[in-house]
């Protein structure tokens, strides 16, 4: 089998709630990039990469499309049912920029699953979860409104909440207090600062909210308080509650360093930050060997990215899967049919071959870039 054509599409994903706010950023829509791979055997694969704008991480939407166009001509003729081979070729053609490569790698796994007649989760380790626990984002805003949103999400079946903080420390403390007060015993508050606090503020905040877990009988986690690993480490040393590292966990070496330094209790593993499912699976399996549970997700995306999340999560042992996100449920536009089924606070990957999703051509529109026959 050979790749005969690679096509790239751009789609805007407006948000149902009007905006999505975290740390110092707010967006009304996200710009996502879809890759389609055609083969000489008639099989077609799809992948997706959706960076959160140019100021969140060293990635941005237009950069994804430019990078794909840079490497795509040299991928024509490769066998997409051998993702590891394609992955190595992409690394040879472009140093770094893993988010550029993620959609292509994802599309290769989609084709591989279709070629052997199996869902991708069967190829990543087998069906280890019956259903995938989801968290619901509580976007940053007025503390009382955040509490009201949490009540509504809980009524919809969610018990895990990723509460966005990382702004003014005093207001953030209020956000902790208001949201914790409406949660029920056993609920999870994953307080995600998205790198937004300075080290001294983060230490003050985690001390100020320390009592809330015991007061309300909830499970409190602190996620990525500061920008750098070096800033997060002293916060971890002063925090009684489990720490999740996210944005600074961007390589195998970073994960090993964090494990060695006891810098975190789990990581947030995002598919496009590592370059696709091939390397995400490697990091996932390493974390299992190290005893590190994971949030398994991606930076963002629609139905295709969510499908990839679901397959990676479905093939992860229950003891090591903490939570995931169904990003396609946050948008007013659906870009594919066959998305993972969501029921309350859980989802399931499709049992169909490959990723199990079929893009809606009228939503994708015409490709913004094509190479090959």
Secondary structure, DSSP 8 states (H G I E B T S, - for coil): --EEEEEEEEEEEEBTTS-EEETTEEESEEEEEEEEEEETTS-EEEEEE----TTTSS--HHHHHHHHHHHHGGGTTS-TT-HHHHHHHHHHHSSS-HHHHHHHHHHHHHHHHHHHT-BHHHHTT----SSEEBEEEE-SS-HHHHHHHHHHHHHTT--EEEEE--S-HHHHHHHHHHHHHH--TT-EEEEE-TT-S-HHHHHHHHHHTTTHHHHHT-EEEEE--SSSHHHHHHHHHH-SSEEEE-TT--SHHHHHHHHHHT--SEEEEEHHHHTSHHHHHHHHHHHHHHT-EEEEE-SS-SHHHHHHHHHHHHTS-GGGEEEB--GGGGBS---EES--EEETTEEE---SSBT--EE-HHHH-S-SEEEE-
